[in-house]
Amino acid sequence: MSICIVGMGLCNAGTLTGDAQKAISDAEVMIGAKRLLCALPESCRAVQYPAVNSEEIMRLIEENAKAKSICVLMSGDVGFYSGARNLLALLGKHDVEVLPGISSTQYFAAKLRRPWQDWKLMSAHGRDCDVVSLVRDNAETFFLTGGVWTVSMICAQLNKAGLGDCVVTVGENLASSHERINTGTAFELSQREHDSLAVMLVDNPSPRRRVSCGLPDDVFVRGDIPMTKSEVRSVILSKLQLKETDTIYDVGAGTGSISVEAALMVKCGHVCSIEREPEGCRLIQENAKKLGVSNLTCIEGKAPDAFLKLPPPDAAFIGGSGGALNEILERLLQMNPFVRIVISAVTLETLAQATEAFSRLSIVEPEIVQISVSRAKQMGGHHLMMAQNPVFILSGVGKNPID
């Protein structure tokens, strides 16, 4: 038995490749979503089974094991937000051929007569994504829409975030007789109704400047709340080893400098800023707004009680513990036994307490570094190096759950 996974393009004869047409004509069994089966040519004589779920498709393949050839249909291209990935993982022992199709991205770019190699590609179809950060960070952002994230909803979010002047081009019912392509500002298109089967391209002429970490201190609003300085902040962020999809806790967040920079780095993740001082919470929210961060939530309260109802963290930074360092570490490890933890300590007492806790809680890959920074200060016609307070930074990864 041979199995072929076919990318159907935009489900019409014009976007079906020659190889795909041959595979379809040769197949004895056809499996796919109802709308894909309905798009097959009338000459197709294969037995047809409607199915979308990978497990259901596998069941149908096994039930038709005597067939010489089975064709599984996928919309668009099999390598672009396709169910082919999950299905291929289940088909490891079978002889499988994969035929690419024309994606909506390729078709849309061709209709606009624009290259698409620099587009940031994102599916918002039934998926959570930070649409505002994506648009802020990229000159050209392409979205597959659907579910909650309709064209109108995405445009409304952009407008709310101050990006209402971005030019948006929407393609509805592409490659069909009802195809429609419209262009307007995000504000204009947020006021209109759009078809559910739509893609969109957002042009941002002034994307946010990318900074890996260590923003200048003067970009943050500080007030009287302590703030982690730029050089130390850079090391802390590097020790957190953040991934784009991580959930981060910033415990004792102060003005939110760590929180804001972490949020800029985890574009598809989220930062939970925990701060017990109301003034600190105000500054965190002000700095998040100033630097265009939307994937940050500020929780006013004392850790670890403030962790209640929060999602488990992938990484956590503890800049202030309010005397509850042991309890905070234990709760973090209960929520995620493999959480990555970074602690900053400016006193020897905190350093000793953190070192003992790391040993007692079986934190693996422990590391302690001391950061000593001096900054130049002009005195008359000369510059003197003024030493800042040294900071100890401890980092490690959880190993075992706390009983």
C-alpha positions in Angstrom: 0.0 0.0 0.0 1.3 3.4 -0.9 0.1 6.6 0.9 0.3 10.1 -0.6 -0.3 13.3 1.4 -1.4 15.9 -1.1 -1.4 19.7 -0.7 -4.5 20.8 -2.5 -3.5 24.4 -2.9 -6.5 26.7 -2.7 -8.9 23.8 -3.6 -9.4 24.4 -7.3 -8.0 23.0 -10.5 -5.8 26.1 -11.1 -3.8 25.6 -7.9 -3.5 21.8 -8.0 -0.1 20.7 -9.3 0.3 18.1 -12.0 1.8 15.6 -9.5 -1.1 16.1 -7.2 -3.6 15.6 -10.0 -1.9 12.3 -10.9 -1.9 11.1 -7.3 -5.6 11.9 -7.0 -6.5 10.1 -10.3 -4.5 7.0 -9.3 -5.9 6.7 -5.7 -8.3 4.0 -4.7 -9.1 5.7 -1.4 -9.4 9.4 -0.7 -9.4 10.9 2.8 -9.8 14.6 3.7 -12.0 17.4 5.0 -15.4 17.6 3.4 -14.6 20.8 1.6 -11.5 19.2 0.0 -13.4 16.1 -1.1 -16.1 18.4 -2.7 -13.3 20.1 -4.6 -12.2 16.9 -6.3 -12.8 16.6 -10.1 -15.9 14.6 -11.1 -13.7 12.1 -12.8 -12.3 11.0 -9.4 -13.7 7.5 -8.7 -11.9 6.8 -5.4 -13.8 5.8 -2.3 -14.1 8.9 -0.2 -13.9 9.3 3.6 -14.4 12.7 5.3 -11.9 13.1 8.2 -9.7 15.9 9.6 -8.3 14.5 12.9 -5.0 12.7 12.5 -6.1 9.7 14.7 -9.3 9.4 12.6 -7.3 9.5 9.4 -5.0 6.7 10.7 -8.0 4.6 11.6 -9.3 4.9 8.1 -5.9 4.1 6.6 -5.7 0.9 8.7 -9.2 -0.1 7.8 -8.3 0.2 4.1 -5.0 -1.5 4.4 -5.8 -3.7 1.3 -6.0 -0.7 -1.0 -3.1 -0.2 -3.3 -3.0 3.5 -3.0 -4.5 6.0 -0.5 -4.5 9.7 -0.9 -4.8 12.1 2.1 -5.8 15.6 1.2 -4.6 18.7 3.0 -5.5 22.3 2.2 -2.8 24.8 1.0 0.7 23.5 1.3 1.6 20.5 3.5 4.5 22.4 5.1 2.6 25.6 6.2 0.5 25.2 9.3 -0.8 21.9 8.0 -2.1 18.8 9.7 0.5 16.9 7.7 3.0 17.3 10.5 0.9 15.3 13.1 -0.1 12.7 10.5 3.5 12.1 9.4 4.5 11.4 13.0 1.9 8.6 13.1 2.9 7.2 9.7 6.5 6.4 10.5 6.3 2.7 9.4 4.5 3.4 6.2 5.7 4.2 2.7 4.6 7.9 2.4 5.0 10.4 -0.4 4.4 14.1 0.3 3.4 16.4 -2.5 3.5 20.2 -1.8 0.8 22.5 -2.8 0.4 26.3 -3.4 -0.1 28.0 -0.1 -2.4 31.0 0.4 0.7 33.0 1.2 2.2 32.3 -2.2 -1.1 32.9 -4.0 -1.7 36.2 -2.1 1.8 37.5 -2.8 1.4 36.7 -6.5 -1.9 38.6 -6.6 -0.3 41.6 -4.9 2.8 41.3 -7.2 5.0 41.4 -4.1 7.9 39.2 -2.9 7.1 37.4 0.3 10.5 36.2 1.5 10.7 39.0 4.2 7.2 38.5 5.5 6.7 37.4 9.1 4.3 34.4 8.7 1.9 33.7 11.4 -1.3 31.6 11.8 -4.0 33.1 14.1 -6.4 30.5 13.0 -7.5 28.8 16.2 -4.2 29.8 17.9 -3.2 32.3 20.5 -0.7 34.8 19.3 0.4 38.3 20.2 -0.7 40.1 17.1 0.3 43.6 18.4 3.9 42.6 19.2 4.3 40.8 15.9 3.2 43.8 13.9 5.4 46.2 16.1 8.4 44.1 15.4 8.1 43.5 11.6 7.7 45.6 8.5 5.5 43.0 6.8 3.3 40.5 8.8 1.1 37.9 7.2 -1.8 36.3 9.1 -3.9 33.3 8.5 -7.1 34.3 10.3 -10.0 32.3 11.8 -11.8 31.5 15.0 -11.6 34.4 17.5 -8.9 36.1 15.4 -10.9 37.5 12.6 -9.6 40.3 10.3 -11.8 42.8 12.2 -10.6 41.6 15.6 -6.9 41.8 14.6 -7.4 45.3 13.2 -9.3 46.4 16.3 -6.4 45.2 18.5 -3.9 47.0 16.3 -5.9 50.2 16.4 -6.2 49.9 20.2 -2.5 49.6 20.5 -1.9 52.8 18.5 -1.2 51.0 15.2 -4.4 52.0 13.5 -2.5 53.8 10.7 -0.8 50.6 9.5 -1.8 49.6 6.0 -3.7 46.3 5.9 -4.4 44.2 2.8 -7.1 41.5 3.1 -7.7 38.6 0.8 -11.0 36.8 1.1 -12.1 33.5 -0.6 -8.8 33.4 -2.6 -8.9 31.6 -5.9 -12.7 31.3 -5.9 -15.4 33.1 -7.8 -16.0 35.2 -4.7 -12.4 36.3 -4.3 -12.0 39.8 -3.0 -8.9 41.8 -2.1 -9.2 45.1 -0.2 -6.7 47.5 1.3 -7.1 50.1 4.0 -5.8 51.2 7.4 -6.2 48.9 10.4 -8.7 51.4 11.8 -10.8 51.4 8.6 -10.9 47.7 8.3 -11.7 47.2 11.9 -15.1 48.8 11.2 -16.0 46.3 8.4 -17.2 42.8 8.2 -15.0 40.2 6.5 -15.4 36.7 5.3 -14.2 34.0 7.7 -12.0 32.5 5.0 -9.4 35.3 4.8 -5.7 36.2 5.0 -4.2 39.5 5.7 -0.9 41.4 5.3 0.0 44.3 7.7 2.6 46.8 6.6 4.3 48.7 9.4 6.7 51.4 8.0 8.4 51.9 11.4 9.0 48.5 13.0 10.4 48.5 16.5 14.2 48.5 16.7 15.4 45.1 17.8 17.5 45.0 21.0 18.7 41.6 22.3 18.8 42.8 25.9 20.2 45.6 28.0 18.1 48.6 27.0 19.5 51.9 28.3 18.3 52.7 31.8 16.9 56.1 30.8 14.2 54.5 28.6 12.4 53.4 31.7 10.2 55.5 34.0 11.8 54.9 37.4 10.2 56.9 40.3 11.5 55.9 43.7 11.3 52.2 43.1 14.6 50.2 42.7 15.6 49.2 39.2 18.0 46.6 37.8 20.6 48.4 35.9 21.3 47.7 32.2 24.5 45.7 32.5 23.2 43.5 35.2 19.9 43.1 33.4 21.7 41.8 30.3 23.4 39.1 32.3 20.1 38.1 34.1 18.2 37.8 30.8 21.0 35.7 29.3 20.9 33.4 32.3 17.1 32.9 31.9 17.8 31.4 28.5 14.4 32.5 27.2 12.5 31.0 24.3 9.9 32.8 22.3 7.0 30.8 23.7 8.0 30.9 27.4 5.9 32.0 30.4 8.1 34.1 32.7 7.7 35.1 36.3 9.4 38.3 37.4 9.1 38.2 41.2 9.7 41.5 43.0 9.5 43.2 39.6 10.2 46.8 40.9 9.8 49.2 37.9 9.5 46.2 35.5 12.7 46.6 33.6 13.4 42.9 33.6 9.7 42.2 32.8 9.5 44.5 29.9 12.7 43.3 28.3 11.7 39.7 28.8 8.4 40.4 27.2 10.2 41.9 24.2 12.1 38.6 23.8 9.3 36.1 24.3 7.1 37.4 21.4 4.7 34.4 21.6 5.0 33.9 25.3 3.9 35.9 28.4 5.4 37.7 31.4 3.8 37.7 34.8 5.2 40.7 36.9 4.6 40.1 40.6 5.1 43.3 42.7 3.7 44.1 46.1 4.1 47.9 46.0 1.2 49.7 44.3 3.6 52.4 43.0 5.8 49.6 41.5 2.8 48.2 39.7 1.9 51.6 38.3 5.5 52.0 37.0 5.5 48.5 35.5 2.3 49.2 33.5 3.6 52.6 32.5 6.9 51.2 31.2 5.0 48.4 29.4 2.9 50.9 27.6 5.8 53.2 26.9 7.8 50.4 25.2 4.8 48.9 23.4 4.6 45.6 25.4 1.3 43.8 25.4 2.3 40.3 26.5 2.8 41.3 30.2 0.4 41.1 33.1 1.2 42.9 36.4 -0.1 41.1 39.6 -0.1 43.2 42.7 0.7 41.0 45.7 3.3 39.1 47.6 4.9 35.9 46.3 4.3 33.0 46.5 0.5 33.7 47.2 0.4 35.9 44.1 1.1 32.8 42.0 -2.4 31.5 42.6 -4.2 31.0 39.2 -1.2 31.9 37.2 0.0 29.4 34.5 3.1 27.4 35.4 6.4 29.2 34.6 9.0 28.1 32.2 11.5 30.5 33.8 11.5 32.7 36.8 13.6 35.7 38.0 13.6 36.6 41.7 14.7 40.1 42.2 13.0 40.5 45.5 11.5 37.9 47.8 10.2 39.9 50.8 11.8 37.3 53.1 10.0 34.4 51.5 12.7 33.1 49.2 12.4 29.4 50.3 8.6 29.4 50.0 8.9 31.0 46.6 11.4 28.5 45.3 9.4 25.6 46.6 6.2 26.8 45.0 7.9 27.4 41.7 9.2 23.8 41.7 5.8 22.5 42.6 4.3 24.4 39.6 7.1 23.2 37.2 9.7 20.8 38.5 12.0 21.8 35.6 11.6 25.6 35.8 14.7 27.7 35.1 15.4 30.0 38.1 17.6 33.1 38.3 18.1 35.1 41.5 19.9 38.4 42.1 21.4 39.1 45.5 23.0 42.3 46.7 23.7 41.2 50.2 25.8 38.3 51.5 22.8 37.1 53.6 20.6 36.7 50.5 23.5 35.0 48.7 23.9 32.5 51.6 20.2 31.8 51.8 19.9 31.3 48.0 23.0 29.1 47.9 21.6 26.9 50.7 18.2 26.7 49.0 19.7 25.6 45.7 21.6 22.8 47.4 18.6 21.6 49.5 16.1 21.7 46.6 18.4 19.8 44.2 18.7 22.6 41.7 20.9 21.3 38.9 23.4 23.2 36.7 23.9 25.7 39.5 26.0 28.7 38.7 27.0 31.8 40.7 28.5 34.9 39.1 29.4 38.3 40.5 28.8 41.4 38.4 30.9 44.5 39.2 30.2 47.5 37.1 31.8 50.9 37.1 30.4 53.9 35.2 32.3 57.0 34.1 31.3 60.3 35.7 32.6 63.6 34.5 34.4 65.7 37.1 35.4 69.0 35.6 37.5 68.2 32.5 38.1 64.6 33.5 36.2 61.3 33.8 36.3 59.1 36.9 35.1 55.5 37.0 32.5 55.2 39.8 31.9 51.7 41.1 28.3 50.4 41.4 27.2 47.9 44.0 28.3 44.4 43.1 25.5 41.9 42.4 25.5 38.2 42.7 23.5 36.2 40.2 22.5 32.6 40.9 21.0 30.4 38.2 19.9 26.8 37.8 17.2 24.4 36.7 14.8 22.4 38.8 15.3 18.7 38.9 12.7 17.1 41.1 9.2 18.0 42.3 8.8 19.1 45.9 6.8 16.5 47.9 
